């Protein structure tokens, strides 16, 4: 059965709500409108306005209400329309939800799931295109997920709803329309990275919206005789070092792809971990393909040029073998 | 309970709070307590008068000036003091300190050091109660400074819109750290501010413990019978600096002296004695009991132990994980 990423998110929410009466969904335009990205279309009709709640435009307020509700017997799913708007809610996520278990000496937990759209590629310009996953991955006390496949869109959200602590899920806007043949959707683990393609010559590490680009690049490289491992990180906190180091120990060459800007990116963190844990396995410097250090431009050709693309990934992998043609400057 | 018995208990509680806070200042000077320390001296009537109105099923959230709220909620003074000493016997295991007192058993949700940070959380607790058809109240204490924060306005709007049983308890002590209310709020009439969101509201003399008790009783009754939120302004004053780091450059001593004439403990003591509700000997006995409780708390905190470094990363996430 062919299923879209959007439907997988929708079904994960619907199945959770059927199974557990304490699950509620709240966010801007999730009810009557059906969700900005249509992930909650039809849920209002099935579950009613008590469990599918349109909120005012008050990200700080309704994320905070989600925090309190999670501490008091509900299993809220809070949708923040985009990661850009989540900056208005950062205080409740970073200062309350994340440290509450710790600063209360383990007395309280916040079993809250926060979903948000992330990423660029739709000409939405500088205030609707951020990839700030790394901001959240920096924070102890929360789990950060970036499902890149249809199966994970369903499975990771389903598992997240069983976690005792806050989980932030990033859904890349470029993925909602992607589809896959899936027999049954099922819960998936939310601790490990996944090897999406096997190859012994180099490792490409990516997450979220960059995973299809990495697979595209790996296909092009295979045609040219370079076989790549493609690791889909899936889980941005905690990072699955073991899967990364196992691959690096086989391929000895790495490119990390990240839609965030280079500076302070997860790609930088991953590179540091590889240097710390597998430096002597490396046969070439680690390559990074990140977003050019510019706010995301509106014009399509400029936006495309700013973002990681398959051709940039191909060039970066080739550079690991001494072929510098096609590599871009930052 | 007769009024006399209630008055005696209110006076007892205010004295317990004051003596605890004074001991905290002493322990800070002695280096036993570190970090930020915000004391409640002058504001005792608010916590002592209002918190006893709530039941054990209700929830309470407070600010970083929350020692009194924890104590009035029933958290033992021993574990409060041990927390400030950083001992693992403290009510937050030594991980929170003065600004993060917690007690799940007593539904005391902290201790929040972000101004207005607890307000949305309180509405969330109330949201869950409404959703699950529980007749409980979530009371959130915050200062007038918090009413300038977006979290306050967003939450007031949603609390009324969704008719959440949340009780907003605004302790207006006239200063956001060192900024006076006239310098920080375009609309310093806090009741008017609440009513702008159609939230029922009342104001009370926060230096009068009986007034604090009565307004709280009215608000609690309103929420329990009619549902929805309620907002109370307690007009109060802190006698001591904002924190132990505050040199108090922003107000003169005359102003503090003038407010000290309204010292809630002294005024209420005199009233109770002149009304014949308590005797001077009763008050002396209250003081002796408070002193003994404080001594016991300090001894407990001193005898407490520091957590082993081996568990440094405990309680970041739940130990059990489904995945």
Contacts between the chains, C-beta under 8 A, distances in Angstrom:
chain1	res1	chain2	res2	distance
A	22	B	132	7.7
A	24	B	131	6.8
A	50	B	131	7.0
A	53	B	162	8.0
A	55	B	158	7.2
A	56	B	154	7.2
A	56	B	157	5.9
A	56	B	158	6.3
A	56	B	161	7.0
A	58	B	154	3.6
A	58	B	155	7.9
A	58	B	157	6.7
A	58	B	158	6.4
A	60	B	120	6.6
A	60	B	150	5.8
A	60	B	151	5.3
A	60	B	154	5.7
A	61	B	120	5.1
A	61	B	123	7.5
A	61	B	150	7.8
A	61	B	151	6.4
A	61	B	154	2.9
A	61	B	155	5.1
A	61	B	157	7.3
A	61	B	158	5.5
A	62	B	120	7.8
A	62	B	154	7.6
A	62	B	158	6.8
A	63	B	120	7.4
A	64	B	117	8.0
A	64	B	119	7.3
A	64	B	120	2.2
A	64	B	121	5.5
A	64	B	123	7.1
A	64	B	124	6.1
A	64	B	151	6.6
A	64	B	155	7.0
A	65	B	120	5.6
A	65	B	121	7.9
A	65	B	123	5.1
A	65	B	124	4.0
A	65	B	127	5.3
A	65	B	155	7.6
A	65	B	158	6.5
A	66	B	124	6.2
A	67	B	120	7.0
A	67	B	121	5.3
A	67	B	124	5.5
A	68	B	120	6.8
A	68	B	121	4.1
A	68	B	122	6.2
A	68	B	123	6.2
A	68	B	124	2.0
A	68	B	125	4.3
A	68	B	126	7.3
A	68	B	127	6.6
A	68	B	128	7.0
A	68	B	138	7.4
A	69	B	124	4.3
A	69	B	125	7.3
A	69	B	127	4.8
A	69	B	128	4.4
A	69	B	131	7.4
A	70	B	124	7.3
A	71	B	109	7.1
A	71	B	121	7.3
A	71	B	124	7.1
A	71	B	125	6.5
A	71	B	128	7.8
A	72	B	59	7.4
A	72	B	124	7.0
A	72	B	125	4.5
A	72	B	127	8.0
A	72	B	128	3.7
A	72	B	129	6.6
A	73	B	128	5.0
A	73	B	132	5.7
A	74	B	127	7.5
A	74	B	128	4.6
A	74	B	131	6.1
A	74	B	132	7.4
A	91	B	114	6.1
A	91	B	117	6.5
A	91	B	151	7.3
A	92	B	117	7.4
A	92	B	120	6.0
A	92	B	121	7.6
A	92	B	151	7.8
A	95	B	114	4.9
A	95	B	117	5.9
A	96	B	112	7.0
A	96	B	114	7.3
A	96	B	117	5.8
A	96	B	118	7.9
A	96	B	121	6.1
A	100	B	110	7.8
A	101	B	315	5.5
A	101	B	316	7.2
A	101	B	317	7.2
A	101	B	318	7.1
A	102	B	95	5.8
A	102	B	315	4.8
A	102	B	316	5.6
A	103	B	92	6.3
A	103	B	95	5.6
A	103	B	96	4.6
A	103	B	100	4.4
A	103	B	102	7.3
A	103	B	110	7.4
A	103	B	111	7.6
A	104	B	92	5.4
A	104	B	95	7.7
A	104	B	96	6.7
A	104	B	100	7.1
A	104	B	102	3.7
A	104	B	104	7.2
A	104	B	110	6.6
A	104	B	111	7.9
A	105	B	90	7.4
A	105	B	91	7.5
A	105	B	92	4.1
A	105	B	93	2.8
A	105	B	94	7.2
A	105	B	95	5.1
A	105	B	96	6.7
A	105	B	102	6.7
A	105	B	315	6.5
A	106	B	93	6.7
A	106	B	314	7.1
A	106	B	315	4.0
A	107	B	92	7.4
A	107	B	102	5.4
A	107	B	103	7.2
A	107	B	104	4.0
A	108	B	102	6.7
A	108	B	104	6.0
A	108	B	109	7.0
A	109	B	318	6.1
A	140	B	316	5.0
A	141	B	316	5.6
A	141	B	317	6.7
A	143	B	317	7.7
A	159	B	322	6.6
A	159	B	323	5.4
A	162	B	322	4.4
A	162	B	323	7.9
A	163	B	318	8.0
A	163	B	321	7.1
A	163	B	322	6.4
A	163	B	323	7.4
A	164	B	317	7.9
A	164	B	318	4.0
A	164	B	320	7.1
A	164	B	321	7.7
A	165	B	317	5.0
A	165	B	318	5.7
A	189	B	323	4.8
A	190	B	323	4.5
A	191	B	321	7.5
A	191	B	323	5.1
